[in-house]
Amino acid sequence: MPTTIRKKLLYEEVVNELYGIIDRQEVKVGQQFPSERELVERWNISKSVLREAFHVLEERGLINARQGKGRFLRAMPNQVDFSRNERLSKNLERYSLVEIYQTRQSLECKAVELAAINASDQDLEELENAYREMCRKFQERGSTGGEFEMHRLYTQKSKNAFLEQLTNIAFNTTLELMSVTFQDVLYSHTIHDSILDHGEIIRALRARDGEKAKAIMLAHIQHTIDLLQQ
């Protein structure tokens, strides 16, 4: 008998049901999910709600949709360590987040390199003002919340619209996964380290030293990757 999902068939509930399928290992890594028809009947929902829920998991990197074949739980490289006592879905999200940070590392290093070339004096002044405001908020809140705005500003000052668009997609997915599952990692950088790193990036940009800005950004993001892989 089908299980009816209550509360107006909200797609967030269906997302939770899909996570349940993953964590109970009804679908194993690399395997195909049940068909839309089967899930629609099981949960007594519409196809549009189910597709919206699948889209959320696809954006988080847990699902691969294959045209004409269906949806599959993502495959994992053989060297990935699943020894942590975590839900399968959290393990998959962790690896997805590592991939996002690796992508961001490439994009944001290029962004600061371009910013060193393309940013105007006014742009650099704006970056310095944003940096001072970030430092003030860090001290006020006692955490590094809000640091992402500096990262967004670097890509904006690269003056490369396509790079900014791609990086913003990565930012949004990072924040979604962090706020849902990995809040501890979101605030992993100490206030001191974040203030130091961003201060050095801005000084490098002022000196028009793109290579130095890249090196600092590389190490800054690598710190989070290392935490996720511990």
HELIX and SHEET records of a PDB file:
HELIX    1   1 TYR A   11  ASP A   23  1                                  13    
HELIX    2   2 GLU A   36  TRP A   43  1                                   8    
HELIX    3   3 LYS A   47  GLU A   59  1                                  13    
HELIX    4   4 LEU A   88  ASN A  118  1                                  31    
HELIX    5   5 ASP A  121  ARG A  141  1                                  21    
HELIX    6   6 PHE A  148  LYS A  157  1                                  10    
HELIX    7   7 ALA A  161  VAL A  180  1                                  20    
HELIX    8   8 GLN A  183  LEU A  186  1                                   4    
HELIX    9   9 ILE A  191  ARG A  206  1                                  16    
HELIX   10  10 GLY A  210  GLN A  229  1                                  20    
SHEET    1   A 2 ILE A  63  ARG A  66  0                                        
SHEET    2   A 2 GLY A  70  LEU A  73 -1                                        
END                                                                             
